[in-house]
Amino acid sequence: MAARGHVQDPNDRRLRPIYDYLDNGNNKMAIQQAEKLLKKHRDLHCAKVLKAIGLQRTGKQDEAFTLAQEVAGLEPTDDNSLQALTILYREMHRPELVTKLYEAAVRKVPTSEEYHSHLFMAYARVGEYKKMQQAGMALYKIVPKNPYYFWSVMSLVMQAISAQDEKLSHTMFLPLAERMVEKMVKEEKIEAEAEVQLYFMILERLGKYAEALEVVRGQLGEKLTSELQSRENKCMFLYGRLEQWPECNALSRKLLLKNPDDWQFYLSYFDSLFNLIDQSWTPPEEGNHSAEGEVHCSVAQAIGFVEERLASEEVKETRPLRGPYLARLELISRLRQRGSPDEQQLGEPLELMFQYFVKFGDKPCCFTDLKVFLHLLSPDHYVQFVNRLTEAVPLGPVGEDGVALPGDTRALQRHLGAAQLSRCLGLQHALSTDGKLALIHELRAHYRHGLQFGTSCLKTELQFSDMYCLMAAHVYIDLWIETGKEHVLWQCLGLLEEGLAHSPSNAQIKLLLLLLFCRLGAFEPVVDLYSSLDAKHVQHDTIGYLLTRYAESLGQFAAASQACNFSLRFFHSNQKDTSEYIIQAYKYGAFEKIPEFIAFRNRLNNSLHFAQVRTERMLLDLYLDADISSTLEESVKNMSLCPEEDDIPWDSLRDNRDLDVFVSWNPKVQQLSKEHRQLSLEEESLWLRLRSLTLRLAGCLSGLCHSPQAPPPATPHAQRNAEKSAENGVASKPADMQPLLGQLERTLGQAAQFTDKHAHQQYPFLGPPPTRLPQALANGSCQCQLVALQLPLHVQELETSGLDQSAELQAQIANLFKSLTVQLQDMLNKCKGDLLEVTDGRCRAQPSLLENLVFFVETVCVVLWVSSHCSGTLRPLKSSLQKKKKKKKETSTVTPVVLSGFQEFTASLQTLLSQAVEQIQDQESSLTALKLEALSLEGLPQAEDERTFIKAAMDKVQSSYLRSLQEVGDLLRKRADTLKSLKI
């Protein structure tokens, strides 16, 4: 609404109250005010549009669309109406209508710079690059300003990027863009840095690196000033592409003399050096080595250069730079890769790394710096290296708990760095159980001692010793994985709860707590933990999987729905937001960012997580709301679900998950590998395919129960929705289900093969969470749902042939009913047991029971949809049969097999659901009666505050289990009530 301020319109005073109501969210008053105004001024188009905006925001989309189209049909040219219609169409997610609006305005006022620029931006929103090019040139002809000309050029580049035929890009679009820019260069009309950047981008995409180098090094390159060393970086890139290694080496050397701490220039220096050595390049006898100056082309020169940088650092009185010291280690690493004996001239890696630790060990970056070069140490020297580091840490005398502690934060950081390197080398993993317990005791002592240094820290600041807490938690997890003793895990949770109490903003502690609670099957505390992480923008895609993976599977349906909505809001806003970013990039000449924004939008649209959340949200809605066929049909309509179309881009799915989000000091063999990542993606894709097919089959099932045709829609908007709904499964035929059932059966076979093949492979604990696939196959949920979804086809066949002509088919259907009962009973049996099992005073969680229970509930929902369809089909068949008997005056009381089979099936289902509800009540009772205070923690000595935190964690798990059981029980009771209505 803010756009109205700059428009001088005679009706502005009359419209202002409506704008104010809309700005304040008082849409009903806005509608009333607009109606009053229209009674006096019927031709005030803007008032109609503002009324439409009010209607749109109050849920009356069809009325709003009709009103908007009425005004748009008049082809208004007043700015108020155009701006208001633009806002309305954006809210309707119909940006393509804005283009038609401004096309009409430009036809009526062909010399308006404002309308032409609005038209260009409208095309940008919908990605009409060819029309953008034409609009840009039309605008330039009216108002010859450079930005408009280069809008047109950039639109050509975008046509090249988006063209499916790469040959067309390189033979037509890009050469044309190049010629357009060259024309401006010859006429000396290039004014801004953005225009030079665009020229560089075109030449780079054409592979004309030599020409691009001329541009950067020439007069035009002088305009590249917005980024530090922009020209130098571009030159370095181009030298590398052109394989002009002498120039690349000389330039990187020159830049290192100016800034010896810039790591990217060291890498360029070494890359070019070894390329020159491999080419046996020698400098010319006379003249300069290269256009950039002196070139180093031997290992001796490189060693001398690095040593010079180090020598200059040693004599400096100011803060030493890390770059030269790390460059020495990098050179050793590269020489060792090449098998060169020259590495010995630089010194022993162990000694050099120790010296580096002595110099920079009090910085948190010391660990990450040295971690890269740990492969230079031989395994025999690991213990010696860590011992030397530990000896170099200034610790105080041994305290009461038998641990020597640091006296200040610098000493603390040194000790922490040594501990991190020790874990990274695998020394902590090699300890015995007693050794690990002693290490935990030491780390906890260091953690608690370090808290004194952060007494003045704000809540938003991290404690200096937080990493000790995390490392101790990691050692606890090692112990839990090795021994399987769950009391270790409770102590780990207690320690992390303590850490969070002292450092409430530590994201790593929250993430680890979140992971552990999820592995224990307790989702309730996870919601608050994730919320407190305050994930921003793209993080909903990269770390959202941590939340959505467990929400529904642990029975917290309300929280699952909320979590899915949270993620979907971000994905749905991405399309609109990215369009605005692109428009801003055009306005401000940030042309190089436009392809990045497009790629970012595509990356999110093709996100695996987006597809998963969208599918799970729709399935969850159906499980919770669709109890019988009529509500199933209504739910499918509301979702605009089209079962015949698969809207998941399988071939271009992107795994955007951040699988390295957890801080880890594990050795390389225990870290996440490329094979693990690929395996996880395959597993996630298989599970997504199964869920997507189940959803689409539910959509088909709803269409089989379609009611008589409704009257035609009154408005074009309603017509559009009706056409969409007609595609959305509500007009399905049995034939539509057959191919989907075939796909589901094949996918189940692939999933079973995948699970059997990779059953022995496990992801690292801090890696991707396993999907629900193995457990779904193990408890028979997928197989049972497949059998249930095959029933409608048989029942439809029975409807065609009639009850008196299909004895064999009836027997087959009756057997399927019996099979379903047996499978459901078997699934329920796998849910028996206590979620928190107490033996010998020790507490053990069994989260798999909860997941099995949720699978049972999901399967019951699918079975009930099918049963409802069967009931709706069998009821008229039974009625028809009875009428035939009356006409023929038959006295036979024999009930057809399929009807008696269905009645037995529904009775068995009722009994089964009663058992399930009773079982859940028993589990709730045993959980409520559980006194966690009385539990032993294996006799380990714990202070009172430690017990308090452990008890808090246990209480959260207990409370979460109770909530899950309550939500699952409520849903089962609702379904049991539904079942009573399924009579024939």
ZIGIJO-V835455 format. One record per helix or strand. SS is the DSSP state (alpha for helix, beta for strand). FROM is the first residue (numbers start at 1). TO is the last residue. If there is no record, write none. Layout:
BEGIN
ss={SS | SS}
from={FROM | FROM}
to={TO | TO}
END
This chain:
BEGIN
ss={alpha | alpha | alpha | alpha | alpha | alpha | alpha | alpha | alpha | alpha | alpha | alpha | alpha | alpha | alpha | alpha | alpha | alpha | alpha | alpha | alpha | alpha | alpha | alpha | beta | beta | alpha | alpha | alpha | alpha | alpha | alpha | alpha | alpha | alpha | alpha | beta | alpha | alpha | alpha | beta | alpha | alpha | alpha | alpha | alpha | alpha | alpha | alpha | beta | beta | alpha | alpha | alpha | alpha}
from={2 | 12 | 27 | 45 | 61 | 79 | 95 | 113 | 129 | 146 | 166 | 193 | 209 | 220 | 230 | 245 | 263 | 299 | 323 | 341 | 349 | 365 | 374 | 379 | 395 | 404 | 409 | 433 | 466 | 486 | 507 | 524 | 539 | 545 | 557 | 591 | 607 | 608 | 629 | 650 | 654 | 668 | 674 | 716 | 734 | 773 | 781 | 803 | 807 | 836 | 842 | 847 | 897 | 932 | 944}
to={6 | 23 | 40 | 57 | 73 | 91 | 108 | 126 | 142 | 162 | 186 | 206 | 217 | 223 | 242 | 258 | 278 | 315 | 337 | 346 | 360 | 371 | 376 | 391 | 398 | 406 | 424 | 454 | 483 | 502 | 519 | 533 | 542 | 554 | 588 | 605 | 607 | 625 | 639 | 652 | 654 | 670 | 704 | 727 | 757 | 778 | 801 | 805 | 829 | 839 | 845 | 888 | 929 | 934 | 980}
END
